[in-house]
């Protein structure tokens, strides 16, 4: 009598614990979300925002750009195709953690959020085209990407924690003051990013020569944008001092040092671009800095408060 062979499915070959491959996919998720912000900025700064005049088609009757659209059509279409790369990474992440969906539900849910928001983000991108790059819709498009950067940062932290078999992302000792500063950093950085989109919507780089702009006073909205930055700088400096004085966990101290570096970078680029007439290269660097600031501030908040579920 022969022993029956047990049937196996493809899911049986998936990992049951977070290894280097899963953590690498989380890092790839974060890098790709930051990357599409930068490439989206390049689309706007090269006046290619309406390089594809329709959505989801690029032009009427064609999903791809036609020769008549020129280089602007290629640039805009190239940025659109990057959405598929983000989707591939997000699907791969969900597959990689599928067998951990009950043992590590937060990791699985974060992966699902990343995948589910990508099509929403694509639709918002389509609305920006339909509204001829309305600055409010463009701002929403950027802020949705920033939210995905924050989500991917949380995913990187949790997969890293599980890879290293650490008990928590926020490792004691954590004083009440340090926790409060973590919230202050998160709030002030978010305010700076949101107000920054209004400054951008008031500035000269619309993405197309005929696109609408905010009618605000550029100097006034810039000064308002800088106000939460001052609070962010103060909170970061105080948190750094307190973290070293209280012997906070090394990863929190590293996170604060990374945040301080990003804030300094953003401050220098922001001031120089403002007083040199907003050159394209510096504006693109400032957009990169905004995405890095989102990731760095989320990392500090996560490691200093421990409020996000494990």
C-alpha positions in Angstrom: 0.0 0.0 0.0 1.5 3.4 -1.1 1.5 6.4 1.2 -0.5 9.3 -0.3 1.6 12.3 -1.2 0.5 15.4 0.7 -0.6 18.2 -1.7 1.3 21.5 -1.4 0.4 24.9 -2.7 2.7 27.8 -3.7 1.9 29.5 -0.4 3.6 26.7 1.5 6.9 28.0 0.1 6.5 31.5 1.4 8.4 32.7 4.4 6.9 32.4 7.9 9.3 34.8 9.5 10.8 38.2 8.5 14.1 37.6 6.8 16.5 39.8 4.9 14.4 39.5 1.7 11.2 40.8 3.4 13.1 43.6 5.0 14.7 44.5 1.6 11.3 44.7 0.0 10.2 47.1 2.7 13.2 49.3 2.0 12.4 49.0 -1.7 8.9 50.2 -0.9 10.3 53.3 0.9 12.9 54.1 -1.8 10.3 53.8 -4.6 7.8 56.0 -2.9 10.5 58.7 -2.4 11.6 58.1 -6.0 8.2 58.8 -7.5 8.0 62.1 -5.6 11.3 63.2 -7.2 10.3 62.0 -10.7 6.9 63.7 -10.3 8.8 66.9 -9.3 10.9 66.5 -12.4 7.7 66.3 -14.5 6.5 69.6 -13.1 9.8 71.4 -13.3 10.3 70.5 -16.9 6.9 71.9 -17.8 5.7 68.4 -18.7 2.7 68.2 -16.4 0.4 68.1 -19.3 2.8 66.2 -21.6 0.0 63.6 -21.6 -3.2 65.6 -22.2 -5.6 62.9 -21.1 -6.0 60.2 -18.4 -5.9 57.2 -18.3 -5.0 57.5 -22.0 -1.9 59.7 -22.7 -3.7 61.4 -25.6 -7.1 60.8 -27.1 -7.2 57.3 -28.5 -3.7 56.3 -27.3 -2.4 55.0 -24.0 1.2 56.0 -25.1 2.5 59.4 -26.2 2.6 60.3 -29.9 5.4 62.0 -31.7 3.4 65.2 -31.6 3.7 65.4 -27.8 7.5 65.6 -28.0 9.8 65.2 -25.1 7.2 66.4 -22.6 4.9 63.5 -23.5 7.7 61.0 -22.9 8.6 62.6 -19.5 5.0 62.5 -18.3 4.4 59.0 -19.6 7.6 57.8 -18.1 6.5 59.0 -14.7 3.1 57.3 -15.1 4.7 54.0 -15.9 6.7 54.1 -12.6 3.3 53.5 -10.9 3.5 49.9 -12.2 6.9 49.5 -10.5 5.4 50.6 -7.2 2.6 48.2 -7.7 4.9 45.3 -8.4 6.9 46.0 -5.2 3.7 46.4 -3.2 2.3 43.1 -4.5 5.6 41.3 -3.9 5.6 42.6 -0.3 2.1 41.3 0.4 3.0 37.9 -1.1 6.2 37.8 1.0 4.3 38.4 4.3 1.2 36.4 3.4 1.8 33.6 5.8 2.6 36.1 8.5 -0.7 37.9 8.2 -1.9 36.4 11.5 1.4 36.3 13.4 2.4 39.8 12.3 -0.8 41.5 11.4 0.5 45.1 11.5 3.2 44.3 8.9 0.6 42.7 6.7 -1.8 45.6 7.0 0.9 48.2 6.3 1.7 46.3 3.1 -2.0 46.2 2.1 -2.3 50.0 2.7 0.7 50.6 0.4 -0.9 48.6 -2.4 -4.4 50.0 -1.9 -3.4 53.6 -2.0 -1.4 53.3 -5.2 -4.5 53.2 -7.5 -6.0 56.0 -5.5 -2.9 58.0 -6.1 -3.1 57.2 -9.8 -6.7 58.5 -9.9 -5.6 61.7 -8.1 -2.9 62.1 -10.8 -5.6 61.7 -13.4 -7.7 64.4 -11.7 -4.7 66.8 -11.8 -4.6 66.3 -15.6 -8.4 66.8 -15.9 -8.1 70.1 -13.9 -5.1 71.4 -15.9 -2.8 71.0 -12.9 -5.0 72.8 -10.4 -2.6 73.6 -7.5 -4.9 72.3 -4.8 -5.2 68.9 -6.6 -1.4 68.8 -7.2 -0.9 69.4 -3.5 -3.2 66.5 -2.7 -1.3 64.3 -5.1 2.0 65.2 -3.3 0.6 64.8 0.2 -0.8 61.3 -0.7 2.7 60.3 -1.8 4.1 61.8 1.5 1.6 59.6 3.4 2.8 56.6 1.5 6.4 57.5 2.4 5.4 57.6 6.1 3.6 54.3 5.8 6.6 52.7 4.1 8.9 54.0 6.9 6.7 52.3 9.5 6.9 49.1 7.5 10.7 49.3 7.4 10.9 49.9 11.1 8.7 46.8 11.9 10.4 44.4 9.5 13.8 45.6 10.8 12.6 45.0 14.4 11.4 41.5 13.6 14.6 40.7 11.6 16.7 41.6 14.6 14.4 40.0 17.1 13.9 43.2 19.0 11.0 43.5 21.4 9.9 46.9 20.3 10.6 49.8 17.9 10.5 52.3 20.8 13.1 50.9 23.2 13.2 52.3 26.8 14.2 54.5 28.5 11.7 57.0 27.0 10.8 60.0 29.2 7.5 61.9 28.9 9.4 64.9 27.6 11.0 62.8 24.9 7.7 61.4 23.9 6.2 64.9 23.7 9.0 66.1 21.5 8.4 63.1 19.2 4.8 64.3 18.8 6.0 67.9 18.3 8.4 66.8 15.6 5.7 64.8 13.8 3.2 67.7 13.9 5.6 70.5 13.0 7.1 68.5 10.1 3.7 67.6 8.7 2.6 71.3 9.0 5.8 72.4 7.2 5.2 69.9 4.3 1.5 70.9 3.9 2.3 74.6 3.9 5.2 73.9 1.5 2.7 72.6 -1.1 0.9 75.9 -0.9 4.1 77.8 -1.4 4.8 75.6 -4.4 1.3 76.3 -5.8 2.0 80.0 -5.5 5.4 79.8 -7.2 6.3 79.9 -10.9 6.8 76.1 -11.5 3.3 75.1 -12.5 4.0 72.2 -14.7 2.5 73.9 -17.7 2.6 77.5 -18.8 -1.2 77.8 -18.9 -1.9 76.0 -15.5 -3.6 78.0 -12.7 -1.7 79.2 -9.7 -2.7 80.4 -6.2 -3.3 84.1 -5.9 -1.5 84.3 -2.5 1.4 86.7 -1.8 4.4 84.5 -2.3 6.5 86.1 0.4 3.7 85.9 3.0 3.0 82.2 2.4 6.7 81.5 2.5 7.0 83.1 5.9 4.0 81.1 7.2 5.6 77.9 5.8 8.8 78.7 7.7 7.0 79.1 11.1 6.6 75.4 11.9 10.1 74.8 10.6 11.5 76.9 13.5 9.4 74.8 15.9 10.8 71.6 14.2 14.4 72.8 14.6 13.9 73.6 18.3 12.2 70.3 19.0 14.9 68.3 17.1 17.7 70.0 19.0 16.0 69.5 22.4 15.2 65.9 21.6 18.8 65.2 20.6 20.2 66.7 23.8 17.7 64.8 26.0 18.3 61.5 24.1 22.0 61.7 24.8 21.6 62.9 28.4 19.1 60.1 29.3 20.9 57.3 27.5 18.1 56.7 25.0 18.3 53.7 22.7 21.0 54.0 20.0 18.5 53.7 17.1 16.5 56.6 18.5 19.7 58.7 18.7 20.6 57.7 15.2 17.1 58.6 14.0 17.4 62.1 15.6 20.8 62.7 14.0 19.4 61.7 10.6 16.4 64.1 11.2 18.8 66.9 12.2 20.8 66.3 9.0 17.7 66.4 6.8 16.4 69.5 8.5 19.7 71.3 8.0 19.8 70.2 4.3 16.2 71.4 3.8 16.9 74.8 5.5 20.0 75.5 3.4 18.3 74.5 0.1 15.1 76.3 1.0 16.8 79.6 1.8 19.1 79.5 -1.2 16.4 78.6 -3.7 14.2 81.4 -2.3 16.8 84.1 -2.6 18.1 82.9 -6.0 14.8 82.9 -7.9 13.8 79.2 -7.4 16.2 77.5 -9.9 14.9 74.2 -11.1 17.7 72.1 -9.7 17.4 73.5 -6.2 13.6 73.1 -6.2 14.0 69.4 -7.2 16.5 69.0 -4.3 14.0 70.6 -2.0 11.3 68.1 -3.1 13.7 65.3 -2.3 14.4 66.9 1.0 10.6 67.0 1.8 10.2 63.3 1.2 13.3 62.6 3.3 12.0 64.8 6.0 8.7 62.9 6.0 10.6 59.6 6.4 13.0 61.0 9.1 10.2 62.6 11.2 8.1 59.5 11.0 11.0 57.4 12.1 11.7 59.7 15.1 8.0 59.7 16.1 7.8 56.0 15.8 10.9 55.4 17.9 10.2 58.0 20.5 6.5 57.4 21.2 5.9 53.7 20.6 2.2 54.5 19.8 2.0 52.8 16.5 0.9 49.1 16.9 3.5 46.5 16.6 
